[in-house]
């Protein structure tokens, strides 16, 4: 059974229940995630004993706002669509990723998941296949360079990516320029007023982003390049804390099979779909171990 066959087997009532969005569920989850970021930020600012040990947790918390922005591209975290848009934009501000651009990028990824020729996630920055590429991937140096190039292009150059419709170009440019202006103000504040933003935002994000990069590898890394979401995507079994941090996106086959299912309904959808999952991992440490072990096999 393919993922399309499974979706056809669901009743209208089941689909309606699974796709029901909720402001209260979204706001409660956002309060937990944002509250942890604020708590760590305050403790770092106060320079409590061993405050430097909080830089990595703070960075991971901020970097994983990517998963919330990702959800917001589907308009599923909240029932209120304006709330989805504002939260998606705010997450993009904090992780240096323009929200409107990412929505078009990500929807093309869903349309051509793991297709080497059409999936934009595989263009320019393919999944690492050896130790040097893997370490370079985790360093995030190339990632941040690509992100700087993206901002420069969206703000000041012509762009014609196949996933960006012409009608959206003015709005995409306006958003990118608005974000750039905010970053300029933040930089001026840091240089001439106070360094707090560097310590609670920028430096932690640099430390935390490699963790996000490793997490994201598990979604499709070393999955077959076929159209069936049961095969080209991986669900990773993990603990409640990681699921909370990632807005239940470890249930990734579930998400790709039925993207309209909001994060808080994915555990229920997993129960319905788990017998059909072809690609899974018992945890992220296990995935990473298997991923790098394949380097030697590939060379052998």
Beta strands, then each sheet from edge to edge (+ up, - down):
strand 1: 235-236
strand 2: 280-281
sheet 1: 1+ 2+
end
